[in-house]
Amino acid sequence: MASYDPETGKQWWIIDGPTEQFVASLVYLEDELFLTAGFPTYHYMAINPDGSGNVTTTKVLWHHKPPEREGSYVPSPIAAGKWFFVVADKGWCNCFDARSGERRWLQQLGKRHSASPVLANGHLYFTADSGDTYVLKASDRFEVVSKNPLGEDVYASPAVAHGQIFIRGDMHLFCIGK
């Protein structure tokens, strides 16, 4: 993984590995980047992005290698408050303290996830491939506010705009809100 100056293309820093392929986008919180990687091995990492050169041993703040069932390859993580949240492809949802990397909780949210979560009004929305959307408080304590079935498969990430949530299912576009 590497960071580049967007104006000149000059490389700022690089980290060796940790694996071959990355699908998910990185997320930024205060002064940390959080990444997930998932092929052929799974990784969760927090990185201080202010280094230069090879920062593999100096700027990786914490690094977890979750087992396959808890590893995320497709869904992107999300940051809220002082925490990083990530749902695994197989539905296991994690909450990590952004600074320490301490896992606050791990819970199953359905069997399969392709969509990335979104944050709106202090709530996290995790949509499973089955079409069930799990609404959680953005907190270091696991609290499900609601579980909402759409009745069809969903593989796309929700979008939030003007107090509404838009979710594209296999057959329909859903608008939730006023």
C-alpha positions in Angstrom: 0.0 0.0 0.0 1.3 3.4 -0.9 0.4 7.1 -0.6 1.1 9.7 -3.3 1.0 13.5 -3.6 -2.1 14.1 -5.7 -0.6 17.1 -7.5 2.8 15.6 -8.5 2.4 11.9 -8.3 5.4 11.6 -6.0 5.2 8.8 -3.5 5.0 10.0 0.1 5.2 6.6 1.8 4.8 2.8 1.3 3.9 -0.1 3.5 5.0 -3.7 2.5 2.0 -6.0 2.1 0.1 -7.1 4.0 -1.5 -9.2 1.2 -2.0 -9.4 -2.5 -5.4 -7.8 -3.1 -7.5 -5.0 -1.7 -11.1 -4.3 -2.7 -12.5 -2.0 0.1 -11.8 1.7 0.4 -9.8 3.0 3.3 -11.4 5.1 6.0 -9.9 8.1 7.8 -10.6 9.2 11.4 -8.7 12.1 13.0 -5.1 11.1 12.2 -5.5 7.4 11.4 -6.2 5.4 8.2 -8.0 2.1 8.6 -7.9 -0.6 6.0 -9.2 -4.0 5.4 -7.6 -6.5 3.0 -8.8 -10.0 2.2 -6.9 -12.1 -0.4 -5.3 -14.5 0.1 -5.1 -13.5 3.8 -7.3 -11.2 5.9 -6.0 -8.0 7.6 -7.3 -5.1 9.6 -4.8 -2.2 10.1 -4.6 1.3 11.4 -1.9 3.5 10.0 -0.5 6.9 10.9 -0.4 8.6 7.4 2.2 11.3 8.2 5.4 9.3 7.4 7.7 9.2 4.4 9.6 6.4 2.7 8.9 2.8 3.8 6.8 3.0 7.0 6.0 -0.7 7.5 7.7 -0.8 10.9 7.2 2.8 12.0 3.7 3.9 11.2 1.5 0.8 11.5 -0.3 1.6 14.7 -2.0 -1.8 15.0 -2.6 -4.9 12.9 -5.1 -7.8 13.3 -5.2 -10.9 11.2 -8.8 -12.2 11.6 -9.8 -15.7 10.8 -11.6 -16.1 7.4 -15.1 -16.0 8.9 -14.4 -12.6 10.4 -12.3 -11.2 7.5 -13.6 -8.5 5.3 -12.7 -8.4 1.6 -15.5 -6.6 -0.2 -17.4 -4.3 2.2 -15.5 -1.1 3.1 -15.1 -0.2 6.8 -16.6 2.9 8.4 -15.5 5.2 11.2 -17.7 6.9 13.8 -16.9 8.5 17.1 -13.6 6.9 18.3 -14.3 3.6 16.6 -13.8 1.7 13.4 -16.6 -0.7 12.3 -16.2 -3.4 9.6 -18.5 -6.2 8.5 -17.0 -9.3 7.2 -18.2 -10.9 3.9 -19.6 -13.7 6.1 -21.6 -11.3 8.2 -19.5 -10.9 11.3 -19.4 -7.3 12.4 -16.5 -5.8 14.4 -16.1 -2.6 16.4 -12.5 -1.6 17.2 -11.2 1.2 19.3 -9.5 3.4 16.7 -6.4 4.3 18.8 -5.6 1.0 20.5 -7.1 -1.6 18.1 -8.9 -3.2 21.0 -11.9 -5.1 19.7 -15.0 -3.8 21.6 -17.5 -6.3 20.1 -18.0 -8.9 17.5 -21.5 -9.9 16.4 -23.1 -11.8 13.5 -25.4 -9.7 11.2 -26.8 -12.1 8.7 -25.0 -14.6 6.6 -23.4 -12.6 3.8 -22.5 -8.9 3.1 -21.3 -7.2 -0.1 -22.5 -3.7 0.6 -20.5 -1.2 2.6 -22.1 0.4 5.7 -23.2 4.0 5.9 -23.6 6.4 8.8 -26.6 8.7 9.3 -27.8 10.5 12.5 -25.6 8.5 14.8 -26.7 5.2 13.3 -24.8 2.6 11.2 -26.7 0.8 8.4 -25.4 -2.6 7.4 -27.3 -4.2 4.5 -26.9 -7.9 4.1 -27.1 -9.7 0.8 -30.4 -11.1 1.9 -31.8 -7.5 1.9 -32.0 -7.2 5.7 -30.7 -3.9 6.9 -29.4 -3.8 10.4 -29.5 -0.4 12.1 -27.0 -0.1 15.0 -26.0 2.7 17.3 -22.6 4.0 16.4 -21.1 3.0 19.7 -18.6 0.8 21.4 -21.5 -1.2 22.8 -23.4 -3.5 20.5 -27.0 -2.2 20.2 -29.3 -3.1 17.3 -31.9 -0.4 16.9 -33.8 -2.3 14.2 -33.6 -5.0 11.5 -35.5 -4.1 8.4 -36.1 -6.7 5.6 -36.5 -5.5 2.1 -37.8 -8.8 0.6 -35.1 -9.1 -2.1 -31.4 -9.5 -2.5 -29.2 -6.4 -2.1 -25.5 -6.2 -3.1 -25.1 -2.4 -3.5 -24.2 0.0 -0.7 -26.9 2.3 0.6 -26.8 6.0 -0.2 -27.9 8.8 2.1 -29.2 12.2 1.0 -31.5 14.8 2.3 -32.8 12.7 5.2 -33.5 9.7 3.0 -31.8 6.3 2.5 -31.6 4.8 -1.0 -31.1 1.1 -1.4 -30.8 -0.6 -4.8 -32.1 -4.2 -4.6 -32.2 -6.8 -7.4 -35.6 -5.6 -8.7 -36.3 -2.2 -7.0 -34.8 1.0 -5.8 -36.0 1.7 -2.3 -36.3 5.2 -0.8 -36.7 5.2 3.0 -37.6 8.5 4.6 -39.9 11.5 3.9 
